[in-house]
């Protein structure tokens, strides 16, 4: 049996691929010709070059495949051409579903996002039963992911063997682009977090998210969604946790949302004139107005999903950024991240060329 992984060069996808190589054989990876393979080059996988927007390449990639993990996503909160997000996230998913049907795939695990569940206005903690609409989605990324998720669930309702997983906010080593949450960690390490706003999110170790994908393939029910998350934390709690594991003080100043929005709006306006990517995408500021807390208990009950310590994951993430040169303020003294008993210290990925650091413009498979 051959298993296909899309998005294996991204943050979550590389960890999913790593977990799968310890559980099964014959792993095949679909990668664009321009994809950076450095973070999976040590794994025993077959690389097939292709593109989700190219149906011909998908037919080749799916030859003999029985299980598919569709992790690839165009994850950008800002884009000069938003239609690219829909082409990659929606059309690409449609193409893969069609090709998987033709290939007789027996299990299809789709990586969605908690953003399709944790929408503003919910009275109680939202869970997998929450029904969101496009009007609930903030920005083109979330809209495209909701449409793609609905395509998968509609196919499952017609007999396609698909399961959806909704990761919350993964943290850990290997977030090389990095993600928006990774940027928060990097900014904190570099002393660029003078204040915080009153927002919150659900954090989870990226290694646990990868394990959750495998559990969903083994125990998940067709046509169902499973939130892969761990701990609801305010941004202040996140920064305080980083302070404990790094020794760097957490910011004490709470910034009013109106001030943050005004700053983001001004920067985005300037960037629209200079045609450069904003450091603070306005969509990200709008999302921050809503605490994305969720109830993750279903995955525990039905999949046996039991995530480990978020603090340990933050520590692994911080050390990885330091070891790979993202945190220049720590370049002279890497021992500031405190080693705690029982916390794994091995960083499975490394970046050696500075030109690859902080490159957030690549629409490569990355969550």
Phi, psi and omega in degrees: 000133178252140178246131179255135176239126169260150180076021184291343180271357180269184185296297180293316185301322180293324178287323175299315180299319180296318178296316183297325180292343176268351185245337185208171180250175176058062177264127178244140183241129173268121182224140175294157178301334182263002184293144175276117185264003188304328188270001174229007186292342179271001185262147179280075182233156175266128180262125174241122179280135180182187183211137180300338180272359181246097183302327180297318180292331180289323178300319178293317182295330185267003180298116179079007183275137177247330178238138178235132171246103183267089184261340186301140176202148172269097187256092177221132177272356177214138178206139176295331182230088183302338180298337178296324180295320180288324178295317182283314188276322183266300182298319178300319178292318177302315180298319182290323176298313181299312181295325179292322175299314181296328183275352180074035179299139184262341178208130185229111180256119182255130179269107176263219180210152177296342180298340176276357181242312183277082183255155180299148173099353181289134181284312179258175177297122181291150175225196186295345179278352181295137179247113181256157176240169178300328179295336179282341186277135177259111176092163185289329179299308181295321178299315181294324179289324177295315179298317179296318178299318179296326176298318180293315181293324177295320178295321179296323179296339179261012174105357179286133188280064185253145175230142181249133171245141183239086178297148176274247181243100182282142174225151180152189181287154174091007180276077196277346183282321346265179176289168177305320178291323175299323177297324177298316180296316180297315178299320179298313181297328182268008177071028181252029178236073182287342183209171179222164175243163183278087177220177182200162181204169177258125182255152179203147177293136182297328178296325178289323176300317178298316177298322178298326176299315180296317179296324179295321178294327183277321190236351183290153179265138181303134176082008181251160176249148179223120176283124176257091183217181181221287193233128173283125182221140171287162177299323178298318178296322178297313181294323177295321178295320177296323179298321181295316186275346182247339184083358178272137182292143176279149178294144180255343184277123176266123183267126176301145182301322181300322179292317179298318180295318180298318179295317178296319180296317181296317180294318180294325177295316178296319181292330177293335179275316181277350179060041172241161182287130179290144177288331178239090179301137183298327177298323178295322178294318179296321178297326185293345179289344185241128176283120184268061177273144183217166174261114185260013191289336184297317180298326177293315182293314190264333183253344187077026182282119183227088183291152181267195187296130175289321179301319178295323178294320177297322178295316178297320179296313181299315180296322180297316179297321179294312182296336183255013169083011178284329184258086185295329180296341181255007187295333182275339183216096184275358183275004184290332177286116188286129177277124181250149182301132176086000180264119179301137183249001182281125175262109188286349180233148177223149175246131184246344183245125186296335182292344179270352185282134174071015180279100184256008184268349184285124178277037183282169180297107185202130177241000000 
